[in-house]
Amino acid sequence: MEYVNQTFESTTVSLDGNSYTGCSFRDVVFVYAGGPLEMENCGMDRFSFQFDGDLSRGLFTLYQLFGTEGMLTILRGFTQPGEGGEITLPIG
């Protein structure tokens, strides 16, 4: 579904399969399971995330395998990779 110039307040917003352009979000819970999403020129104030489906299971698996710090290192690698795109996990 495509949302344009809409305001979402104090509600749950499903991200998967949706497109948001020029929307504003305040006090919302974003639910995301890893599906396609488009978001452009949107504003956000006080929000939280709820992960669902395969994405939720994948994140939990990373936590089980590598613990909190290892999982966060992997996630940071997507936004702040090393020069060659590598991610170095802490040992221990």
C-alpha positions as a printed Julia matrix, in Angstrom:
92×3 Matrix{Float64}:
  0.0     0.0    0.0
  1.21    3.53  -0.72
  0.9     6.28   1.91
  1.55    9.92   0.97
  1.59   12.92   3.34
 -0.17   11.05   6.13
  0.28   11.39   9.87
  0.5     8.31  12.06
  0.2     8.9   15.81
 -0.07    6.51  18.77
 -0.57    3.47  16.57
  1.15    0.38  15.18
  2.57    0.77  11.66
  3.34   -2.26   9.5
  6.35   -1.53   7.28
  6.5    -4.68   5.11
  5.28   -4.18   1.56
  4.39   -0.52   2.08
  5.59    2.79   0.71
  5.66    5.97   2.81
  6.35    9.38   1.23
  6.21   12.65   3.18
  4.6    10.96   6.18
  5.1    11.78   9.84
  5.22    9.25  12.66
  4.81   10.1   16.35
  4.56    7.65  19.24
  4.3     4.67  16.91
  5.43    1.06  17.0
  6.96    0.02  13.67
  6.47   -3.69  12.92
  8.99   -5.09  10.44
  9.55   -8.67   9.27
 12.16   -7.99   6.55
  9.94   -7.43   3.51
 10.21   -4.67   0.9
  9.82   -1.13   2.19
 10.08    2.35   0.71
 10.32    5.42   2.91
 11.15    8.91   1.64
 11.07   12.36   3.27
  9.36   11.13   6.43
  9.67   12.53   9.96
  9.77   10.44  13.14
  9.33   11.36  16.79
  9.22    8.8   19.61
  9.04    5.4   17.99
  9.95    1.81  18.73
 10.47   -1.31  16.63
  8.91   -4.73  16.86
 10.57   -7.36  14.68
  8.5   -10.23  13.33
  8.72  -13.32  11.12
 11.99  -14.49   9.59
 13.78  -11.26  10.54
 12.89  -11.77  14.2
 14.14  -15.37  14.11
 17.34  -14.29  12.35
 18.11  -11.6   14.91
 17.48  -14.05  17.75
 19.82  -16.57  16.1
 22.58  -13.92  15.89
 22.03  -13.2   19.58
 22.27  -16.91  20.45
 25.42  -17.41  18.38
 27.33  -14.23  19.2
 25.7   -12.62  22.25
 24.61   -9.03  22.48
 27.93   -7.39  21.61
 28.6    -9.69  18.65
 25.1    -9.18  17.28
 25.43   -5.39  17.59
 28.82   -5.55  15.86
 27.25   -7.4   12.93
 24.38   -4.9   12.7
 26.79   -1.94  12.87
 28.75   -3.52  10.02
 25.84   -2.81   7.69
 26.03    0.92   8.39
 29.72    1.3    9.28
 31.68   -1.45   7.48
 35.46   -1.56   7.44
 37.36   -0.33   4.37
 36.94   -3.68   2.6
 33.39   -4.2    3.85
 34.54   -6.66   6.53
 33.11   -7.1    9.99
 35.35   -8.23  12.87
 33.5   -10.05  15.65
 34.71   -9.92  19.23
 36.02  -13.25  20.5
 34.86  -14.59  23.8
